[in-house]
Structures are given as structure tokens and as C-alpha cells.
């Protein structure tokens, strides 16, 4: 379980941030369709929240199961 916590703490927030950056760029570049821009903004915010939640969850697992 300590390996899962370590790998999760390293990669899950990073992947969530990359996805948030992807949708941020899509949100900023959408000029013609306001509905698509708002949809991309909503997804971007969800990925940012998921980043924080993942960091807290895997950080807690890292504290519970220390890497020896």
C-alpha cells in the first residue's frame, strides 16, 4: 500500500493538472461558441478541485503508510 500511496502522490495530481491545463487552453481559445467555452471552464475547475482532493487523499495515505 505504501507504493500505491507514493505513486499516487507523484502522478495523480500531475495528471489532473495537465488535464486542467488542457481545458484551460481550450477555454481561452474558444471565441465563437460561448457554450463550449463555459463547458471547458467548468471541466477545468473540476480538474483543479480533483487535483487538490487527490493530493490530500494520497498525502493521507502516505502518512498512514510510510515508505521505508
N, C-alpha and C positions, 0 to 999 in steps of 0.2 A: 504494500500500500504506500510505502514511502516513495517508491519510484513513480507511482501514479501521481502523487502529490507534487513531486519535483517536476516531472514532465508537464503536468497540467499548469503549474505555476509559471513555467517558462513559455509555453507555447499557446495556451488558450487565450490569454489576454492579448498576445501579439496578433493572433489570427483575427480576433474581434476588432482590434484597432485597424488592421489592414482592411477589413470589410467596411468599417465605419469611414475610413478614408476614401474607399472606392465610391460609396454612396454620397459622401460629401462632394466629391468631384462631379458626380452625376447631377447632384442637386444644384451646384453652382453653374454648371454648363447648360442646364435646361432653360432655354429662353422662350420657346414658343408655347409649350404646354404647361400651364401653371399647375394643373392637377398632378402631372408626373413629378414636377418639382416638389410639391408638398408631400407626395408619397415617398420620394427619395429622402426628404428631410426627416420624415417620421422613422424610416428604416435606419438612417444614420444615428438618430438619437437612441433608438433601441439597441443598436450595437454598442454605443458608448455606455449605456446602462449595463449591458451584458458584460462588458469589459470590467467594470467595477465589481459586479457580482461575482464573476469568475475569479478575479484576484482575491476577493475576500474568502470565497469558498476554498480555493486551493491553498491560500495562505493559512487558513484554519487547519486544513488537513496537514499542511507542512508542520504546523506547530504540534498537532496531535501525534503525528508520525514523523519524528525527526530522522534525518538522513545520517546514518552512522558511517 
